Amino acid sequence: MYILFGLIGAFLGLLVFTFALGGAYCVFGGYSSTLWVGPFGLLGCLSIGFGLGLLSYKFENREFGSGK
């Protein structure tokens, strides 16, 4: 289950990179204007999304501010 949640998080990281950070040219066209909107930005967003997906599985029954 860890892998599934990690992959879902990585997919959400890809969506953030593509649409929110303007990396659509890098993803769909293979063109990157800078290094941070290219491979490093993509790798960063994927790894952050994967890590947050793992954390969401590990702490699945907690809410922000619950103190548990």
C-alpha positions in Angstrom: 0.0 0.0 0.0 2.9 2.3 0.6 3.9 2.1 -3.1 0.4 2.8 -4.2 0.1 5.9 -2.1 3.6 7.0 -3.1 2.7 6.7 -6.8 -0.5 8.6 -6.4 1.5 11.4 -4.7 4.0 11.3 -7.5 1.2 11.7 -10.0 -0.1 14.7 -8.1 3.5 16.1 -8.1 3.5 15.7 -11.9 0.3 17.6 -12.1 1.6 20.4 -9.9 4.8 20.6 -12.0 2.9 20.5 -15.3 0.1 23.0 -14.6 1.1 25.1 -11.6 4.8 25.5 -12.2 4.5 25.9 -16.0 6.4 22.7 -16.9 3.9 21.7 -19.7 6.5 22.4 -22.4 9.0 20.1 -20.7 6.5 17.3 -20.1 4.7 17.4 -23.5 7.2 18.9 -25.8 10.6 18.0 -24.4 11.6 21.6 -24.2 12.8 23.3 -21.0 13.5 27.0 -20.7 15.6 26.7 -17.5 17.0 23.8 -15.4 14.4 24.3 -12.7 11.5 24.1 -15.1 13.1 21.1 -16.7 14.4 17.8 -15.3 15.4 19.1 -11.8 12.0 20.7 -11.2 10.2 17.5 -12.4 12.4 15.3 -10.2 11.8 17.6 -7.3 8.0 17.6 -7.6 7.9 13.9 -8.2 10.0 13.1 -5.1 8.1 15.6 -2.9 4.8 14.1 -4.1 6.0 10.6 -3.5 7.2 11.5 0.0 3.9 13.2 0.9 2.0 10.2 -0.4 4.0 8.0 1.9 3.3 10.3 4.8 -0.4 10.4 4.0 -0.6 6.6 4.3 1.5 6.4 7.5 -0.7 9.1 9.2 -4.0 8.3 7.5 -6.3 8.7 10.5 -4.9 12.0 11.7 -6.0 15.5 11.1 -4.2 18.8 11.3 -4.3 20.1 14.8 -5.6 16.9 16.4 -2.6 16.5 18.6 -2.6 12.7 18.2 
